[in-house]
């Protein structure tokens, strides 16, 4: 059995999201009764859409990175740990036994919950399983127990699937993502935080009234509210921030040319990303409809089925695009002023759109409210990273700290810094009793979700 698991591990590590999506969507389409030609068309549409969204995310990050670096350097900001992004997070998961087990474990959890009608999300985000593995690894380090870590990974996935189910109708209403849910281990973990933050905003005078969404703002601004223009303006501002002090070493003409090029990069990202999301949804829609039709024919009280995808899908929403540059820059200042924070965001700021993906369904697309809720949620992310920092360094050292010798003073990754991991670690210090509490909470949530699924399915069936 272990040899089979070990053989699956390189597949999980080496294949990218688009390749896995093509295989899974094509297979699911055939299982749900789509003709081979339609299943393949859907699969390659989803794969191409994911590639395009990934390219746009990298484009957005490349336009923002110089501004972030300049702000940090010019302001002389420092912290105990500097965020160096994806590499240490990936290394920890790759080097662990839980990382090797996560594919069959995740598939088993998803199938069990589908069979018991405690979820209606078919999780096709295989790459995102790394977040469940990471939760288990942190629990293993905190408790010293591999079985407890494995149990925590499974429970983490179950909770995330439930959250994805509950958010799917909201995503459909505010973003038109019918048939899609986002069981992303990082994003889903921040949905409860975003709900609490949104409730706080409700009670703040002056902040609880403005609820203008991006459509309303774009209509009011006319051509100046078009995504391409907004992106250009943000890109220009970021370029100017990045170039503070540069005219001493760079000619004005060179500086202007670089600033305009950066502005056009962000303009392209803002203009093209929503179209790529619409393109991806063309592939998801027929598979989701086929799944729903099959569930209605073969099973009782199933209702709408959701295809679980990476939260990068939310990057195509105008709100996420507009808030990402602002919140990215704001996160650096939050790190500098928050008491007790130990992490300075840097290379891992590409995680900010994933925070906003949690905020989007909660606020319904209200721009100013999303910025406030997003800032509060980002503050929680920084504190989660600070709370997990020591365990993270220990795991990174075991995975091969020589790869990060340039950061001998301390490094971190915000990639796995979420409240669900922190809560799992806190409970695991009680060892078996803590995992039992996690299991009881998860079972309660699963049964509640089952009741909601059945009730909604009865209403849609006219019962």
Phi, psi and omega in degrees: 000316181297326179294325177294317179297316180297328179286334178282333185301314178298328178297315180296323184282323193262330179282143178270172188299322184292321179294314178298319181298319180300313181296313184293315182294319177297315179295316179296319179302316179293319179298327181272002173099008176288143172301153184304319182295318180290323179296318179293319179298316178297317183297313182287332175293315178296315180300314179295322178296318178295320176300313181298317179294323177296319178296319180294323177297318178293323179296316179297318180295319181294330178283333182270329188305315181300323179294318180297314179300317182295318180298315181297315182290315184290326180273351181065035183286138178220163175204168180300321181232138175255136181283118180251015168084219191290320192308309182293324177301311180296322181295319180298313180295317183295326185274354189262155174291326179294322176300324178289331183272348195293329179297303179295325179295313180297318178297320180294317179298315181297315180295319179297317181289325175295319181294326181267003179061032176262359169210158172233024176258124173264106191281104177263003181271071184297321178300325180292349176300339180303328181291326176290320177299317182298319177301316179295322180295317179297322177294320178300317179291324182287324185260340184076016184234122176293315178301321178294323177296318179296319178296319180296321178299316180295316180293323177301315180296319181299315179297318181296320178297321179294315178299318179300319177301314185290331181275339185303314178298325179292321177297323178294318182291317187266343183228359179070023183269065180289135178085002183237140171228170185234081178278052182272125188303326179280307184297310184300326181296337181266355180299313177300324178297316179297323177297315180296315179299320179295322178295322177298316180298326179303331185260007180263113181302135179089337180255346184271356181263316184295117181230027181294127177268179185294325179298315180295319180294318180296321179294320182290323183276346181067227183297331180286349177262001178293143182307318182297320181288317179299317178298318179298316181296315178297318180298321179293318178297316179297320179296320179293320177297319180291334185264011179299121181091348183291323183307342177292331183246347182235140179293156181301320181295319178293319179297317179296319180296316179295320180297317179293323178295319178295320178297321179290327176300312181289327176299316179297318179298316180294321184283322188270331186300313178300325179291325177291324176296317178298321178297315178299320181295334175299329178277323182290321190303309182296327179290317179296319179294321178294322178295318180295318180296318179295318180297321180291326181284318191262335187233156181262135174059052177258318179070209184289134174258148182240139172267118182281124182233165177300144181293354175300340177301328181289345180298338181283351180281136182304326180296314181297318179298315183290325184277336185302310180298320182294312183290329177298312178292322181294326182298328178294317179291322177299318180299327183283332187254343183288122179292134178089351178288139184244358189240135174255113179300139180208268185288338184266019183291353174295352179282345184302316177301332179288329173294315180293333176295332175282328182284323186308306182290339181282316182272347179073014176098009178287122190296301186294322177295320180296323178295318181292311179297321179297320179294317178296320179293322177296322177299318177297320178301316180297319179291324176297316178298322179294319180292332182263000190302316184292316177298321180298314180297322178295315179294320179295322178297318179291332180280346180123076185289347180299339179292344185238036184298332180291347182243045185298334181286349179133137178218167182209175173218124178284354184303325181248015185271087180223159186294333180292321176294315181298318178295319179299317179296316181299316180290327183292343177291345172273002180058234186301323180295321179294317178294325177297320177297315177301316181295320180295317179297316180296318179297318178300313180297321181294316180292322176296319179295320178300317179297319179294317180300313182295317181296315180293323179293322178298318180295317181291333177275355179078022181278000000 
